[in-house]
Amino acid sequence: MLAQNAPSAEILERSYTRLQRGLKELERIACAPTDVEQSKTDVRLGAVRERLAQYFRLEEEDGYMDQVPRRDPSSVRAFTGLMAERLRLMQALGTIIEASADNGSRLSGVDSLRGKITDWIRALRQYEIRKNVLTEDAFDLDIGDKD
């Protein structure tokens, strides 16, 4: 079964790498001087949204994420919270994209838009840390049971 899941794991890893690259580019633009073209910010935001949506879909393929509460029933509440957080992250990114399309006017200017972008990136990274800890704990627990 491991060999069968290997291509999926490789695809997930490539998707994660692409997402991280996009986040770094977006962060660089958000931290750049204010004369950065708005169109570059809009393009980067759109690319990150596509990459994030793909990454989340890939995590759900073949029941990868569903394994967490199955392997560790005590993680159901945390797992449910993480799945809700995914939705909030996607919605927040949508709000930032809309604001960026309005040249930041919905968020009281470019500096506020940049702040929202960096705050969102920070929130996504914190989500990833929590998700990784939860999945590692669930899989470690499963491995420990077999010893």
N, C-alpha and C positions, 0 to 999 in steps of 0.2 A: 504494500500500500504506500509506503514511503516513496518508492520510485514513481508511482503513479501521481503523487502530489508534488513531486519535484518541479515539473514545469510550472505548476501553479505558483509555487513558492518563488521561482525565478521571476515569473511575470509580476508577482506582487512586489518583489524586491526592486525590479526595474521601475515599476510605477512609483514606489516610495522614493527612489533616487530622483526621478523626474520631478516629483512634487517638491522635494527638498531643494533642488536646483531652482525651481520656480520661486520658492519662498525666499531664497537668498537674493535672487534678482529683484523681487518685489521689495524686499527690505532695503536693498541698495538704492533703489529708486526713491523709496519713502524717506531715506536719510540723506538724499542728495540735495544740493541747493535748489531753491524754489523755481529756478528757470527750466527744470526738466519738463519736457513736453508732456502735456496732459494725456496725449494719445498713447504715450509709452506706458503710463500708469494704467490706463484703461485696458490696454492689450495684456499687460502682465497680470492684472486682476482677473481678466477673463480666462487666461491660460491657467492660473492657479485654481480657479473654480472648476475648470474641466479636469485638471489633474487630481484634485481632491475628490471630486465625484467618482472618477475612475478608481482611485485608490480605495475609497469606501466600498464601491461595488465589488472590487476584487477581494477585499477582506471578507465579504459576505459569501462569495462563491464557494462552493463545495462545503459550506457549513463551517468555515474556519472560525469565525467569531462565535458561532453558536456552540462551539466546543467548550468555551469557557464556563458557562453555567452548568453544562452537563458534567464536566470534570470536577467542578467545585461548586456544589449547590449553595454553599454559603456566600458565593459571589453574585448571586442573582440581583440583589439590590444595587450593588456597585455597577454591574454589567448594564442593568436597565438605565442607570444614571448616565453611563458613558454613551449609550445609544441615543438618549435624549440630548446629550451634549453635542453629538454629531449634528443633529438637526439644528440646534441653536447656532453652531459654528457656520453651517451652510447659510442659514438665514442672515446671520450677521455679515457674512461676506456679501450676500446679495444686497444688503443695505449699503455697504461700503461701495459696491459697484454702482448702484444708483446714484449715490452722492458724488462719486467721481465723475459720472456722466454729466452731472450738473456742475462740474468744476468745483466740487467741494462746498457748494452753497448750502446744502442741507446740513452740513456739519460745521457751519460758520467759518468757512475758509479752508485754504490749502493746508495750513499748519495743523488744523484740527483733523483733516482727512489723513494726513500723514501719521498723526498720533493714533487715529483709529486703526490704521493699517498695522502699525507696529504693535498695538495692543492686541489686535486680532491674531497676528502671527505668534505672539507670546502665549495667548490662550490656546491656540492650536498645538503648540509645542508642549504645553502643560497637559493637555488632553492626551497627547501621544505618550508622555511619560506615565500617566495614570493607566492608560490602556496597556502599555508594555508590562508594567508591574503586575497588573491583574492577569494578563495572559500567561506571563512567566510563572506566577504563583500557581495558577490552575494546572499548567503543564508539569511543573515541578511536583505538585501534589500527586498528580497521576503517576509520575515516574516513581515517586517515593512509595506509593502503594504497591508497586510491582516488585520492589526490592525485598 
